[in-house]
Amino acid sequence: MTSTLAPALTVHRVTPGDAARMRALRLEMLADSPLAFLETLAQAAARPHADYRRRIVQASSGVQLAQFVADPAPRRGGSTRPGDRLIGHAGGTVLPEDPAATVVFAVYVTPTHRGRGVLASLVEAVAEWSLSAGRRELMLEVVIGNDRAVRAYERLGFEDTGVRVPHPVVPGLRELQMRRRA
């Protein structure tokens, strides 16, 4: 399930070898968009590397949880240079109360790479994984007022369902639910 965005960029499901770079991306995500994710930068920074690795190992196979990353293309021999940073992420999971849909979560693209098709490629990787697991619908939630994200998801075919839910971490904030076919 690897898709090529450009000669120097691929989207792939995380592997255990991505753990350190995924930790760096997670910290960037939280610094850039603190309301979009379910933990604070301080909480994530305090978490041991072993916890990141364990989560990446869980998300690297199976049909209940997956994480996909936008990654600089591997160099000769299949390895990346130590300084290569991941530039995007999207995850997918299944909630027991809605087993026919994949919940898209923790979607992020590094600011310097936005508007280049990275978001679409990440969401499509989650959609392909969802379909391979027999789930034909994608669902996500966006903080009300994050109009840029809503417009980006609408361009990818998501529609506002009219459902509004409390933000899971920040009291007083609400999120809108969006869905589309996988």
DRENROTI-995800 format. One record per residue: x, y negated, z of N, C-alpha, C in turn; residue number from 1. Coordinates in nm, 3 decimals, m for minus. Layout:
N
+---------+---------+---------+---------+---------+---------+---------+---------+---------+-----+
!    n.px !    n.py !    n.pz !   ca.px !   ca.py !   ca.pz !    c.px !    c.py !    c.pz !   k !
+---------+---------+---------+---------+---------+---------+---------+---------+---------+-----+
!       X !       Y !       Z !       X !       Y !       Z !       X !       Y !       Z ! NUM !
...
+---------+---------+---------+---------+---------+---------+---------+---------+---------+-----+
***
This chain:
182
+---------+---------+---------+---------+---------+---------+---------+---------+---------+-----+
!    n.px !    n.py !    n.pz !   ca.px !   ca.py !   ca.pz !    c.px !    c.py !    c.pz !   k !
+---------+---------+---------+---------+---------+---------+---------+---------+---------+-----+
!   0.083 !   0.118 !   0.000 !   0.000 !   0.000 !   0.000 !   0.088 !  m0.126 !   0.000 !   1 !
!   0.185 !  m0.128 !  m0.086 !   0.272 !  m0.244 !  m0.097 !   0.230 !  m0.325 !  m0.218 !   2 !
!   0.209 !  m0.454 !  m0.199 !   0.175 !  m0.540 !  m0.313 !   0.283 !  m0.644 !  m0.328 !   3 !
!   0.317 !  m0.675 !  m0.451 !   0.420 !  m0.773 !  m0.477 !   0.357 !  m0.908 !  m0.504 !   4 !
!   0.401 !  m1.011 !  m0.430 !   0.350 !  m1.146 !  m0.449 !   0.433 !  m1.220 !  m0.553 !   5 !
!   0.561 !  m1.206 !  m0.542 !   0.656 !  m1.272 !  m0.630 !   0.782 !  m1.187 !  m0.623 !   6 !
!   0.879 !  m1.210 !  m0.708 !   0.998 !  m1.126 !  m0.704 !   1.063 !  m1.118 !  m0.567 !   7 !
!   1.050 !  m1.219 !  m0.484 !   1.119 !  m1.219 !  m0.355 !   1.027 !  m1.199 !  m0.236 !   8 !
!   0.908 !  m1.141 !  m0.254 !   0.815 !  m1.129 !  m0.142 !   0.725 !  m1.008 !  m0.161 !   9 !
!   0.705 !  m0.929 !  m0.054 !   0.613 !  m0.817 !  m0.056 !   0.524 !  m0.821 !   0.068 !  10 !
!   0.410 !  m0.755 !   0.058 !   0.322 !  m0.735 !   0.172 !   0.320 !  m0.585 !   0.198 !  11 !
!   0.344 !  m0.546 !   0.322 !   0.345 !  m0.404 !   0.356 !   0.294 !  m0.384 !   0.498 !  12 !
!   0.251 !  m0.262 !   0.525 !   0.212 !  m0.227 !   0.661 !   0.337 !  m0.227 !   0.748 !  13 !
!   0.323 !  m0.273 !   0.871 !   0.438 !  m0.279 !   0.959 !   0.499 !  m0.142 !   0.980 !  14 !
!   0.627 !  m0.143 !   1.007 !   0.701 !  m0.022 !   1.043 !   0.768 !  m0.048 !   1.177 !  15 !
!   0.810 !   0.056 !   1.247 !   0.881 !   0.033 !   1.374 !   1.002 !  m0.058 !   1.358 !  16 !
!   1.065 !  m0.057 !   1.242 !   1.180 !  m0.143 !   1.218 !   1.146 !  m0.291 !   1.210 !  17 !
!   1.018 !  m0.324 !   1.199 !   0.974 !  m0.464 !   1.192 !   0.954 !  m0.529 !   1.330 !  18 !
!   0.973 !  m0.455 !   1.437 !   0.934 !  m0.503 !   1.570 !   1.000 !  m0.635 !   1.609 !  19 !
!   1.128 !  m0.649 !   1.591 !   1.195 !  m0.774 !   1.633 !   1.148 !  m0.891 !   1.548 !  20 !
!   1.135 !  m0.870 !   1.416 !   1.090 !  m0.979 !   1.331 !   0.943 !  m1.010 !   1.356 !  21 !
!   0.864 !  m0.910 !   1.392 !   0.723 !  m0.934 !   1.423 !   0.711 !  m1.013 !   1.553 !  22 !
!   0.796 !  m0.987 !   1.649 !   0.795 !  m1.066 !   1.773 !   0.825 !  m1.212 !   1.742 !  23 !
!   0.925 !  m1.237 !   1.658 !   0.959 !  m1.376 !   1.620 !   0.841 !  m1.443 !   1.549 !  24 !
!   0.775 !  m1.369 !   1.461 !   0.659 !  m1.426 !   1.390 !   0.545 !  m1.453 !   1.488 !  25 !
!   0.521 !  m1.363 !   1.581 !   0.415 !  m1.381 !   1.680 !   0.438 !  m1.510 !   1.760 !  26 !
!   0.560 !  m1.534 !   1.802 !   0.589 !  m1.656 !   1.877 !   0.567 !  m1.779 !   1.790 !  27 !
!   0.604 !  m1.771 !   1.663 !   0.578 !  m1.882 !   1.570 !   0.428 !  m1.906 !   1.555 !  28 !
!   0.351 !  m1.797 !   1.540 !   0.206 !  m1.808 !   1.525 !   0.145 !  m1.883 !   1.642 !  29 !
!   0.185 !  m1.846 !   1.762 !   0.128 !  m1.906 !   1.882 !   0.171 !  m2.050 !   1.900 !  30 !
!   0.292 !  m2.083 !   1.861 !   0.338 !  m2.223 !   1.869 !   0.263 !  m2.309 !   1.768 !  31 !
!   0.238 !  m2.256 !   1.649 !   0.174 !  m2.333 !   1.542 !   0.023 !  m2.346 !   1.560 !  32 !
!  m0.042 !  m2.240 !   1.606 !  m0.189 !  m2.235 !   1.613 !  m0.235 !  m2.176 !   1.745 !  33 !
!  m0.218 !  m2.246 !   1.856 !  m0.244 !  m2.187 !   1.987 !  m0.388 !  m2.144 !   2.013 !  34 !
!  m0.486 !  m2.203 !   1.947 !  m0.626 !  m2.165 !   1.972 !  m0.671 !  m2.045 !   1.889 !  35 !
!  m0.592 !  m2.005 !   1.793 !  m0.636 !  m1.902 !   1.700 !  m0.611 !  m1.760 !   1.750 !  36 !
!  m0.534 !  m1.745 !   1.854 !  m0.495 !  m1.611 !   1.897 !  m0.529 !  m1.589 !   2.044 !  37 !
!  m0.524 !  m1.466 !   2.088 !  m0.579 !  m1.431 !   2.219 !  m0.479 !  m1.433 !   2.334 !  38 !
!  m0.365 !  m1.496 !   2.314 !  m0.270 !  m1.512 !   2.423 !  m0.196 !  m1.643 !   2.403 !  39 !
!  m0.129 !  m1.685 !   2.508 !  m0.053 !  m1.809 !   2.499 !   0.090 !  m1.779 !   2.455 !  40 !
!   0.159 !  m1.883 !   2.412 !   0.300 !  m1.869 !   2.376 !   0.380 !  m1.820 !   2.496 !  41 !
!   0.353 !  m1.873 !   2.613 !   0.426 !  m1.832 !   2.734 !   0.403 !  m1.684 !   2.764 !  42 !
!   0.280 !  m1.637 !   2.750 !   0.252 !  m1.495 !   2.774 !   0.327 !  m1.407 !   2.675 !  43 !
!   0.324 !  m1.445 !   2.549 !   0.392 !  m1.365 !   2.446 !   0.542 !  m1.366 !   2.465 !  44 !
!   0.598 !  m1.481 !   2.500 !   0.743 !  m1.491 !   2.518 !   0.790 !  m1.408 !   2.638 !  45 !
!   0.704 !  m1.393 !   2.737 !   0.740 !  m1.318 !   2.858 !   0.727 !  m1.166 !   2.838 !  46 !
!   0.656 !  m1.125 !   2.735 !   0.636 !  m0.983 !   2.713 !   0.766 !  m0.917 !   2.667 !  47 !
!   0.805 !  m0.806 !   2.725 !   0.929 !  m0.738 !   2.685 !   0.923 !  m0.689 !   2.540 !  48 !
!   1.040 !  m0.681 !   2.478 !   1.049 !  m0.634 !   2.340 !   0.987 !  m0.494 !   2.326 !  49 !
!   1.001 !  m0.411 !   2.427 !   0.945 !  m0.275 !   2.421 !   0.793 !  m0.278 !   2.400 !  50 !
!   0.725 !  m0.378 !   2.455 !   0.581 !  m0.390 !   2.435 !   0.549 !  m0.422 !   2.289 !  51 !
!   0.628 !  m0.512 !   2.228 !   0.607 !  m0.542 !   2.086 !   0.630 !  m0.416 !   2.003 !  52 !
!   0.736 !  m0.346 !   2.032 !   0.769 !  m0.225 !   1.955 !   0.657 !  m0.121 !   1.968 !  53 !
!   0.605 !  m0.102 !   2.088 !   0.499 !  m0.005 !   2.110 !   0.375 !  m0.042 !   2.026 !  54 !
!   0.340 !  m0.169 !   2.023 !   0.224 !  m0.215 !   1.945 !   0.248 !  m0.194 !   1.795 !  55 !
!   0.370 !  m0.222 !   1.749 !   0.403 !  m0.204 !   1.608 !   0.398 !  m0.056 !   1.571 !  56 !
!   0.448 !   0.030 !   1.656 !   0.442 !   0.174 !   1.630 !   0.297 !   0.218 !   1.618 !  57 !
!   0.209 !   0.171 !   1.707 !   0.067 !   0.207 !   1.701 !   0.003 !   0.159 !   1.571 !  58 !
!   0.041 !   0.040 !   1.524 !  m0.021 !  m0.020 !   1.407 !   0.041 !   0.028 !   1.275 !  59 !
!   0.145 !   0.110 !   1.283 !   0.215 !   0.151 !   1.161 !   0.153 !   0.272 !   1.093 !  60 !
!   0.058 !   0.337 !   1.158 !  m0.009 !   0.452 !   1.095 !  m0.148 !   0.469 !   1.156 !  61 !
!  m0.232 !   0.543 !   1.088 !  m0.365 !   0.571 !   1.139 !  m0.472 !   0.483 !   1.077 !  62 !
!  m0.598 !   0.510 !   1.116 !  m0.712 !   0.441 !   1.056 !  m0.788 !   0.351 !   1.153 !  63 !
!  m0.741 !   0.338 !   1.278 !  m0.810 !   0.255 !   1.376 !  m0.748 !   0.117 !   1.392 !  64 !
!  m0.618 !   0.105 !   1.364 !  m0.545 !  m0.019 !   1.381 !  m0.434 !  m0.026 !   1.278 !  65 !
!  m0.422 !  m0.142 !   1.213 !  m0.312 !  m0.162 !   1.117 !  m0.273 !  m0.309 !   1.120 !  66 !
!  m0.144 !  m0.332 !   1.096 !  m0.095 !  m0.468 !   1.081 !  m0.013 !  m0.473 !   0.952 !  67 !
!  m0.033 !  m0.583 !   0.878 !   0.037 !  m0.604 !   0.752 !   0.116 !  m0.733 !   0.761 !  68 !
!   0.233 !  m0.735 !   0.699 !   0.318 !  m0.852 !   0.703 !   0.363 !  m0.891 !   0.563 !  69 !
!   0.382 !  m1.021 !   0.545 !   0.444 !  m1.074 !   0.424 !   0.592 !  m1.085 !   0.457 !  70 !
!   0.672 !  m1.022 !   0.372 !   0.811 !  m0.997 !   0.405 !   0.901 !  m1.034 !   0.287 !  71 !
!   1.017 !  m1.095 !   0.314 !   1.113 !  m1.112 !   0.205 !   1.146 !  m0.975 !   0.145 !  72 !
!   1.166 !  m0.969 !   0.016 !   1.192 !  m0.842 !  m0.051 !   1.316 !  m0.775 !   0.006 !  73 !
!   1.311 !  m0.644 !   0.018 !   1.430 !  m0.572 !   0.063 !   1.549 !  m0.597 !  m0.030 !  74 !
!   1.664 !  m0.602 !   0.028 !   1.788 !  m0.617 !  m0.048 !   1.830 !  m0.480 !  m0.100 !  75 !
!   1.940 !  m0.476 !  m0.173 !   1.991 !  m0.347 !  m0.222 !   2.006 !  m0.251 !  m0.106 !  76 !
!   1.970 !  m0.126 !  m0.128 !   1.978 !  m0.028 !  m0.022 !   1.855 !  m0.026 !   0.067 !  77 !
!   1.756 !  m0.113 !   0.040 !   1.632 !  m0.110 !   0.114 !   1.632 !  m0.184 !   0.246 !  78 !
!   1.742 !  m0.250 !   0.281 !   1.743 !  m0.320 !   0.409 !   1.726 !  m0.470 !   0.386 !  79 !
!   1.683 !  m0.538 !   0.488 !   1.672 !  m0.684 !   0.481 !   1.793 !  m0.743 !   0.552 !  80 !
!   1.822 !  m0.866 !   0.522 !   1.928 !  m0.934 !   0.594 !   1.877 !  m0.968 !   0.733 !  81 !
!   1.963 !  m0.970 !   0.833 !   1.919 !  m0.998 !   0.971 !   1.843 !  m1.129 !   0.985 !  82 !
!   1.872 !  m1.229 !   0.904 !   1.806 !  m1.358 !   0.917 !   1.673 !  m1.367 !   0.846 !  83 !
!   1.635 !  m1.264 !   0.770 !   1.508 !  m1.267 !   0.698 !   1.392 !  m1.268 !   0.798 !  84 !
!   1.307 !  m1.367 !   0.785 !   1.192 !  m1.379 !   0.875 !   1.066 !  m1.339 !   0.802 !  85 !
!   0.975 !  m1.275 !   0.872 !   0.843 !  m1.249 !   0.818 !   0.772 !  m1.382 !   0.802 !  86 !
!   0.688 !  m1.395 !   0.698 !   0.624 !  m1.524 !   0.675 !   0.471 !  m1.516 !   0.679 !  87 !
!   0.417 !  m1.401 !   0.714 !   0.272 !  m1.390 !   0.727 !   0.231 !  m1.260 !   0.792 !  88 !
!   0.109 !  m1.260 !   0.843 !   0.056 !  m1.142 !   0.914 !  m0.095 !  m1.139 !   0.903 !  89 !
!  m0.151 !  m1.019 !   0.894 !  m0.295 !  m0.995 !   0.910 !  m0.311 !  m0.854 !   0.964 !  90 !
!  m0.399 !  m0.841 !   1.061 !  m0.426 !  m0.710 !   1.118 !  m0.569 !  m0.667 !   1.089 !  91 !
!  m0.593 !  m0.539 !   1.109 !  m0.727 !  m0.484 !   1.097 !  m0.750 !  m0.383 !   1.208 !  92 !
!  m0.871 !  m0.382 !   1.261 !  m0.906 !  m0.285 !   1.365 !  m1.054 !  m0.254 !   1.355 !  93 !
!  m1.098 !  m0.159 !   1.433 !  m1.237 !  m0.117 !   1.433 !  m1.293 !  m0.132 !   1.574 !  94 !
!  m1.411 !  m0.191 !   1.584 !  m1.478 !  m0.203 !   1.713 !  m1.583 !  m0.092 !   1.725 !  95 !
!  m1.595 !  m0.030 !   1.842 !  m1.693 !   0.079 !   1.857 !  m1.835 !   0.037 !   1.822 !  96 !
!  m1.870 !  m0.089 !   1.848 !  m2.007 !  m0.134 !   1.821 !  m2.034 !  m0.162 !   1.673 !  97 !
!  m1.931 !  m0.159 !   1.589 !  m1.949 !  m0.186 !   1.445 !  m1.851 !  m0.099 !   1.365 !  98 !
!  m1.866 !   0.035 !   1.371 !  m1.767 !   0.124 !   1.311 !  m1.763 !   0.122 !   1.157 !  99 !
!  m1.858 !   0.057 !   1.092 !  m1.858 !   0.051 !   0.945 !  m1.778 !  m0.067 !   0.892 ! 100 !
!  m1.729 !  m0.153 !   0.981 !  m1.657 !  m0.274 !   0.939 !  m1.516 !  m0.275 !   0.999 ! 101 !
!  m1.427 !  m0.337 !   0.926 !  m1.293 !  m0.363 !   0.977 !  m1.288 !  m0.508 !   1.023 ! 102 !
!  m1.245 !  m0.530 !   1.145 !  m1.227 !  m0.664 !   1.198 !  m1.087 !  m0.711 !   1.158 ! 103 !
!  m1.082 !  m0.820 !   1.085 !  m0.954 !  m0.880 !   1.045 !  m0.913 !  m0.974 !   1.158 ! 104 !
!  m0.789 !  m0.959 !   1.205 !  m0.745 !  m1.039 !   1.320 !  m0.603 !  m1.091 !   1.300 ! 105 !
!  m0.569 !  m1.191 !   1.379 !  m0.433 !  m1.246 !   1.384 !  m0.379 !  m1.279 !   1.245 ! 106 !
!  m0.459 !  m1.351 !   1.168 !  m0.418 !  m1.390 !   1.033 !  m0.334 !  m1.517 !   1.043 ! 107 !
!  m0.220 !  m1.514 !   0.979 !  m0.129 !  m1.628 !   0.986 !  m0.035 !  m1.629 !   0.866 ! 108 !
!  m0.009 !  m1.748 !   0.815 !   0.093 !  m1.769 !   0.712 !   0.178 !  m1.887 !   0.756 ! 109 !
!   0.309 !  m1.870 !   0.753 !   0.402 !  m1.977 !   0.787 !   0.368 !  m2.101 !   0.705 ! 110 !
!   0.365 !  m2.219 !   0.768 !   0.323 !  m2.341 !   0.697 !   0.391 !  m2.364 !   0.562 ! 111 !
!   0.519 !  m2.336 !   0.551 !   0.589 !  m2.362 !   0.425 !   0.549 !  m2.267 !   0.313 ! 112 !
!   0.475 !  m2.161 !   0.345 !   0.433 !  m2.064 !   0.243 !   0.282 !  m2.066 !   0.218 ! 113 !
!   0.211 !  m2.158 !   0.281 !   0.066 !  m2.167 !   0.260 !   0.036 !  m2.218 !   0.120 ! 114 !
!  m0.076 !  m2.174 !   0.066 !  m0.117 !  m2.218 !  m0.066 !  m0.046 !  m2.147 !  m0.180 ! 115 !
!   0.021 !  m2.037 !  m0.151 !   0.097 !  m1.963 !  m0.252 !   0.045 !  m1.823 !  m0.276 ! 116 !
!  m0.073 !  m1.792 !  m0.224 !  m0.131 !  m1.660 !  m0.244 !  m0.096 !  m1.558 !  m0.137 ! 117 !
!  m0.021 !  m1.598 !  m0.036 !   0.018 !  m1.505 !   0.069 !  m0.105 !  m1.458 !   0.147 ! 118 !
!  m0.193 !  m1.551 !   0.183 !  m0.314 !  m1.517 !   0.258 !  m0.397 !  m1.415 !   0.183 ! 119 !
!  m0.420 !  m1.438 !   0.055 !  m0.500 !  m1.345 !  m0.026 !  m0.436 !  m1.206 !  m0.028 ! 120 !
!  m0.306 !  m1.200 !  m0.042 !  m0.238 !  m1.070 !  m0.046 !  m0.247 !  m0.997 !   0.088 ! 121 !
!  m0.236 !  m1.071 !   0.197 !  m0.249 !  m1.009 !   0.329 !  m0.391 !  m0.954 !   0.350 ! 122 !
!  m0.492 !  m1.034 !   0.317 !  m0.631 !  m0.991 !   0.335 !  m0.661 !  m0.872 !   0.243 ! 123 !
!  m0.609 !  m0.873 !   0.121 !  m0.632 !  m0.761 !   0.030 !  m0.566 !  m0.633 !   0.082 ! 124 !
!  m0.450 !  m0.645 !   0.147 !  m0.387 !  m0.526 !   0.206 !  m0.476 !  m0.468 !   0.315 ! 125 !
!  m0.534 !  m0.554 !   0.399 !  m0.627 !  m0.506 !   0.502 !  m0.749 !  m0.443 !   0.435 ! 126 !
!  m0.801 !  m0.504 !   0.328 !  m0.918 !  m0.451 !   0.258 !  m0.890 !  m0.312 !   0.200 ! 127 !
!  m0.774 !  m0.294 !   0.139 !  m0.738 !  m0.163 !   0.083 !  m0.730 !  m0.058 !   0.193 ! 128 !
!  m0.669 !  m0.093 !   0.304 !  m0.659 !  m0.002 !   0.418 !  m0.798 !   0.032 !   0.470 ! 129 !
!  m0.885 !  m0.070 !   0.481 !  m1.022 !  m0.050 !   0.528 !  m1.097 !   0.048 !   0.438 ! 130 !
!  m1.088 !   0.026 !   0.308 !  m1.156 !   0.115 !   0.213 !  m1.102 !   0.257 !   0.222 ! 131 !
!  m0.971 !   0.271 !   0.239 !  m0.912 !   0.405 !   0.248 !  m0.961 !   0.479 !   0.372 ! 132 !
!  m1.006 !   0.405 !   0.473 !  m1.060 !   0.464 !   0.596 !  m1.212 !   0.478 !   0.590 ! 133 !
!  m1.273 !   0.441 !   0.475 !  m1.418 !   0.455 !   0.458 !  m1.500 !   0.339 !   0.508 ! 134 !
!  m1.434 !   0.228 !   0.541 !  m1.507 !   0.110 !   0.587 !  m1.514 !   0.011 !   0.471 ! 135 !
!  m1.634 !  m0.031 !   0.435 !  m1.655 !  m0.113 !   0.316 !  m1.680 !  m0.261 !   0.344 ! 136 !
!  m1.664 !  m0.302 !   0.469 !  m1.689 !  m0.442 !   0.502 !  m1.577 !  m0.496 !   0.591 ! 137 !
!  m1.544 !  m0.624 !   0.569 !  m1.448 !  m0.695 !   0.653 !  m1.523 !  m0.801 !   0.732 ! 138 !
!  m1.483 !  m0.823 !   0.856 !  m1.541 !  m0.926 !   0.941 !  m1.428 !  m0.999 !   1.011 ! 139 !
!  m1.444 !  m1.130 !   1.026 !  m1.349 !  m1.208 !   1.104 !  m1.422 !  m1.321 !   1.173 ! 140 !
!  m1.356 !  m1.381 !   1.271 !  m1.413 !  m1.495 !   1.343 !  m1.313 !  m1.609 !   1.340 ! 141 !
!  m1.367 !  m1.731 !   1.324 !  m1.286 !  m1.852 !   1.312 !  m1.340 !  m1.955 !   1.410 ! 142 !
!  m1.249 !  m2.025 !   1.479 !  m1.290 !  m2.131 !   1.571 !  m1.369 !  m2.237 !   1.494 ! 143 !
!  m1.486 !  m2.270 !   1.546 !  m1.568 !  m2.375 !   1.484 !  m1.488 !  m2.505 !   1.485 ! 144 !
!  m1.482 !  m2.569 !   1.369 !  m1.403 !  m2.690 !   1.354 !  m1.273 !  m2.667 !   1.277 ! 145 !
!  m1.234 !  m2.541 !   1.261 !  m1.114 !  m2.509 !   1.183 !  m1.157 !  m2.496 !   1.036 ! 146 !
!  m1.194 !  m2.611 !   0.979 !  m1.252 !  m2.613 !   0.845 !  m1.153 !  m2.566 !   0.738 ! 147 !
!  m1.025 !  m2.592 !   0.757 !  m0.926 !  m2.546 !   0.660 !  m0.928 !  m2.394 !   0.648 ! 148 !
!  m0.934 !  m2.326 !   0.763 !  m0.939 !  m2.179 !   0.762 !  m1.069 !  m2.129 !   0.701 ! 149 !
!  m1.180 !  m2.193 !   0.737 !  m1.310 !  m2.151 !   0.681 !  m1.307 !  m2.162 !   0.529 ! 150 !
!  m1.257 !  m2.273 !   0.476 !  m1.250 !  m2.290 !   0.330 !  m1.160 !  m2.185 !   0.267 ! 151 !
!  m1.048 !  m2.155 !   0.331 !  m0.956 !  m2.053 !   0.277 !  m1.025 !  m1.917 !   0.273 ! 152 !
!  m1.097 !  m1.881 !   0.377 !  m1.168 !  m1.753 !   0.378 !  m1.283 !  m1.752 !   0.277 ! 153 !
!  m1.351 !  m1.863 !   0.261 !  m1.457 !  m1.870 !   0.160 !  m1.400 !  m1.846 !   0.021 ! 154 !
!  m1.281 !  m1.900 !  m0.007 !  m1.217 !  m1.876 !  m0.137 !  m1.186 !  m1.728 !  m0.158 ! 155 !
!  m1.172 !  m1.654 !  m0.048 !  m1.144 !  m1.510 !  m0.056 !  m1.271 !  m1.426 !  m0.052 ! 156 !
!  m1.387 !  m1.492 !  m0.058 !  m1.514 !  m1.420 !  m0.065 !  m1.587 !  m1.400 !   0.065 ! 157 !
!  m1.534 !  m1.451 !   0.174 !  m1.604 !  m1.439 !   0.303 !  m1.718 !  m1.539 !   0.307 ! 158 !
!  m1.827 !  m1.498 !   0.373 !  m1.943 !  m1.585 !   0.391 !  m1.977 !  m1.596 !   0.538 ! 159 !
!  m2.019 !  m1.715 !   0.579 !  m2.063 !  m1.741 !   0.715 !  m2.190 !  m1.660 !   0.738 ! 160 !
!  m2.192 !  m1.578 !   0.843 !  m2.310 !  m1.495 !   0.873 !  m2.415 !  m1.569 !   0.954 ! 161 !
!  m2.379 !  m1.686 !   1.008 !  m2.468 !  m1.758 !   1.097 !  m2.451 !  m1.717 !   1.242 ! 162 !
!  m2.376 !  m1.610 !   1.268 !  m2.352 !  m1.564 !   1.404 !  m2.245 !  m1.653 !   1.468 ! 163 !
!  m2.271 !  m1.695 !   1.590 !  m2.177 !  m1.776 !   1.668 !  m2.149 !  m1.703 !   1.798 ! 164 !
!  m2.023 !  m1.698 !   1.836 !  m1.983 !  m1.627 !   1.958 !  m1.889 !  m1.715 !   2.039 ! 165 !
!  m1.886 !  m1.695 !   2.171 !  m1.791 !  m1.771 !   2.252 !  m1.648 !  m1.731 !   2.217 ! 166 !
!  m1.556 !  m1.826 !   2.223 !  m1.415 !  m1.795 !   2.206 !  m1.376 !  m1.698 !   2.317 ! 167 !
!  m1.301 !  m1.592 !   2.287 !  m1.272 !  m1.491 !   2.390 !  m1.178 !  m1.537 !   2.501 ! 168 !
!  m1.112 !  m1.651 !   2.484 !  m1.015 !  m1.695 !   2.583 !  m1.041 !  m1.836 !   2.634 ! 169 !
!  m1.081 !  m1.927 !   2.546 !  m1.095 !  m2.068 !   2.583 !  m1.242 !  m2.101 !   2.608 ! 170 !
!  m1.281 !  m2.123 !   2.735 !  m1.420 !  m2.157 !   2.764 !  m1.460 !  m2.286 !   2.691 ! 171 !
!  m1.582 !  m2.288 !   2.643 !  m1.633 !  m2.406 !   2.574 !  m1.614 !  m2.403 !   2.423 ! 172 !
!  m1.518 !  m2.326 !   2.375 !  m1.502 !  m2.313 !   2.229 !  m1.591 !  m2.202 !   2.177 ! 173 !
!  m1.634 !  m2.219 !   2.054 !  m1.716 !  m2.117 !   1.988 !  m1.652 !  m2.080 !   1.856 ! 174 !
!  m1.683 !  m1.962 !   1.810 !  m1.633 !  m1.915 !   1.682 !  m1.750 !  m1.878 !   1.592 ! 175 !
!  m1.728 !  m1.892 !   1.461 !  m1.826 !  m1.847 !   1.365 !  m1.777 !  m1.718 !   1.303 ! 176 !
!  m1.871 !  m1.632 !   1.272 !  m1.839 !  m1.502 !   1.214 !  m1.854 !  m1.509 !   1.062 ! 177 !
!  m1.759 !  m1.448 !   0.993 !  m1.762 !  m1.441 !   0.846 !  m1.744 !  m1.295 !   0.805 ! 178 !
!  m1.811 !  m1.259 !   0.693 !  m1.801 !  m1.121 !   0.643 !  m1.788 !  m1.122 !   0.490 ! 179 !
!  m1.734 !  m1.011 !   0.440 !  m1.731 !  m0.987 !   0.296 !  m1.713 !  m0.838 !   0.272 ! 180 !
!  m1.741 !  m0.796 !   0.151 !  m1.715 !  m0.657 !   0.114 !  m1.565 !  m0.636 !   0.108 ! 181 !
!  m1.523 !  m0.517 !   0.149 !  m1.379 !  m0.484 !   0.141 !  m1.347 !  m0.460 !  m0.005 ! 182 !
+---------+---------+---------+---------+---------+---------+---------+---------+---------+-----+
***
